[in-house]
């Protein structure tokens, strides 16, 4: 059931490009702003508990509906649960389509529109990742966002079903809102904001490493593995920063000598997206094999 729902959700995500704006879920921004404001007033440690509570509350409707559809013994409800799972997958992939954003960035570069290209790059990179040059920046940002927008959702959907996919999406939306507010007013960053990043980091820890393994299998395995082996986290850095750093550096290393060497940022972005697509294919193939062997449902 999960495999079928996942495949249908991914296919729907591909063909429904005209409706992608529905998945941005900006209607939760006010809710997250309220949660961050309450956490700031509560203080450091109470703020952590409040952040956790504000992450859990949006899960309740999905959890209750999921349980109600699974508990009934009527076969017709199996179709209802399948439709529900597909809808959750579709709305959780995002909040915007990564492929569309990358193509927007590449198209702007190809036509020489530097302003539009910079705007698209900021949307992908969230202004939080700094490479040596633009090629390195866009490559790392795509691999990082692939974990935030795609692989994390798929992993938690396989583990916990629709509730897991929605849990990861809510944590990422909360994190994105926190990043946006911090960029708008850097002086207003509160310690409770680290709780948002920490929760998302814990949820993204395993998917990031499985995605990195997928990049290695999809590209230059030796280069990717050597890059992973040589990785050393920065002293004093939060543990969840390693998710982004491993995803970015292993993904870039996996493209060595395998995909067309990028001569410019546009080619680099398209090649990175191709590697993400190949990794997703490996994930789905492995899930299909596990389902056939009875290891997944």
N, C-alpha and C positions, 0 to 999 in steps of 0.2 A: 504493500500500500504506500509506504513512504517513497519507494523508488519511483512508482508511477506518479505520485503527486509531485515529486521533485522534477521529473522530466517534463511533465505538463506545465509546471510553474515556470521552468526555464524557457520552454518553447513559447509560452504566453508572453513572457518578458521580452522575447525577441521580436514577436510580431506586433506587439501593442505599443509601438514607439510613439504613436500619436497621443497616448494616454499616460505617458511617463510622469507628467507633472502631478498626477494624482498620488504618486508614491512619495512625494517630498514630505508629506505629513507635517507641514508647517503649523498645523492647528495644535500641535503639542508644544510649540515654542513658549506660549504663555504659561503653560503648566510647568515646564522646566524652569522658566524664569522665576516663578513663584517658589519652586522647590529650592533653587539656589539662594533666593532671598531669605527663606526661612532657615536654611542651614547656616547662613552667615550670622543671623541673629542668635542662633542656638549655641554657638561656640564650636570649638574644634571637634571634640569627641561626640557630643550630642549631634553635631552636624553630620557626622558619618552615618549615624543611625537614621537620621531624617532622609539623607540621600538614598539609603537603601530602601526606605519606605516609599519614596517617590518613584523608585524603579519598579517596585513590586506592584503598586496599585494598578498601572495600566495592564498588567498581566492577567488580572482577575477575570475580566470578561472573556478573554481568549481561553483561559483555563477552564472556566465553567462551561462554556460552549463545547470545548473539546471533550470534556468528560461526559457531558450529556449525550453527545453524538456517539461516543464509544460504548456507553453502558447499555444502550438499547440492543436487543437481539434481532430487530427487524432488519432484513437484508437491504431494504430500500435505504435505510439510514447509512449504510456503507458508502453509497454514492454521495449522500449528503456530507459525510465526513471527508470524502475525497475532494469534493468541491470546496469545502471549507479549508482543507490543507493547501490546495492549489492557490486559493485566494490569499492565504497568509504568506505563502512563499512569494507570490507575485508582489505583494505590497511590502514585503520585507527586503527584497532585493533593491538596493539603492542606498540612500534616499533618492539619488538620481542615477540614471544609467551610466556606468563608467565608460562604456564604449561610445555612447553619444557625446560625452564630455571630451573624450580623447579625440574623436573625429572633429568636434567643434574647434578644438585647439589646433589640430593639424590643418584643417581647412583655413583657419585664420592665418597661420604661418604661410601656407602655400600661396595665398593671395596677397601677402605682404601687409596684413592688418595687425601690426604689432600690439596695438591697444587691446583688441579683442583676444589676441593670443595670450597676453599677460593676464587678462581677466579670467580666461579659461584655466590657465595654469594655476592661478591662486585658488580657484574653486577645487581643483584636483589636489593640490599640495596643501591646502588649508593654511598656507603661509607659515607652516611650522617645520618644514624640512629644508635643509640647506646643503646642497651638493657643491662640488667644485665648479660646475658650470650648469647650463640649462639642460644639457643632454642627461647628465647624471641626475639632476633634480627631477625631471619628468619621468625617467625610468624608475627611480626609487618610489616616487609618489604613486605611480600606477600599481606597483607591486604591493605597496602598503594599503592603498585603497581597495585593492582586490580582496585583501583579507577583511577589511572593515565592512565592505559592501556585499561580498559574495561568499567567500570561503567560510567565514564565521557563521553566516546564516545557514549555509548548507550543513556544516558540522553539527550545530546545535539542533537543527531540524532532525537530523538522523538520530541524535542522542535522545532528545526530549519531544520530538514532534513539533506541531505548530507553536506550542508554548515556548519551546527552546528557541525557535527562529525569531519569535516576537521578543523574547527576552534579550537576545543579542541585538536586535534592531533598536529596541528602546535604549539600551545602554549606549549604543553608538550615537543615536540621536541626542541623548543627554550630553555625551562627550562633545559632539559637534557644536551644540549650543554653548557649552562652557568655553570651548575654544574661540567661538565667535565673540562672546562677551569679553573674554580676556584680550583678544586682539583689538576690540573697540576701546577698551579702557584698561590697559596693562596695570595701572596703579590700583585697580579694584579687585585684583586676584585674591581669593580667600583660601585658607588651608582646606576648607571643605571641598573645594574644586578638585583637589587631588584624590578625594574619595571617588568621584565620578570616573576619573581616569583609571584609578586602581581597579574598580569593579569591571570596567570594560577591558582592562588589561588582563585580568584573570580569566575572563571569558574568551579572550582572543589568544591566550598563550598557546594552547594546543593547536588550534586552527592555523596560526601563523607558522608553526614548525611543520605541520603537515603540508601546508602550501609550499614552504621552502623545499621540502622533499620532492613535491610534485614538480617544482621548477627544475630541480636537478635531474629528475627523470625525463623531463620534457626537453631539456637542453643539454648543455655540456656538463655531464655529471662530475667529472674530475675537477673542473674549475669551480663549480658550485660547492662541492664538498670541501675543497681546500679553503675556499672563502669562509665557509661555516666553521671549519676547524680553527682558523686563525682569528675568528671573532673574539674580541675581549670587550666586555661591557665597560663603559666609562665608570670610573670610581665615584661612588656616591650617587649614581644615577638611579632613578626608580626602576624597579624590576620590569615594569611593563614597557619601558622604552626599548627593551631588547626585542619585543615583537616587531616593531617597525624596523629596527636596525637589521635584524636577521632577514626579514622579508625583502628589504631593499637590496642589501648587499648580495645575498644568495641569488636573487632574481637577476640582478645585473650580471653576476659572474656566469650564470647559466646560459646567457646569450653569447658568450665568447665562442667565436668560430662556428656557431651553429646557425643562428639566424643571420640575415643580411646585416653586415656591419653598418650601424647608423652613421651616415655622413652629416646628418643634421638632426635637429630636435624632432622634426616631423617623422622621419624614418624611425628614430629611436622610440617614439611613442607607439607607433603602429607595431613595431617588432615586439615591444613589451606586452602589448595587448594580445598579440598572437600567442605568446608564451603563456599568458594567463588562460587563454582559451584552450590550449593543449593540456594544461594542468587540470582544468575543469573536466575535460574529457576523460582524463585518467581517473579522477575522483569518481565520476559517474560509472565508469567501467568497473572499478573496484567495488563500488556499492552494488552493482548488478551481480557481480560474481559472489559477493557475500550473501545477497538475497537468494541466489540459486542454491548456495550451500546451506542456507538456513541460519546464517549468522546475523542477518538483519531482517527487519520486517518493514 
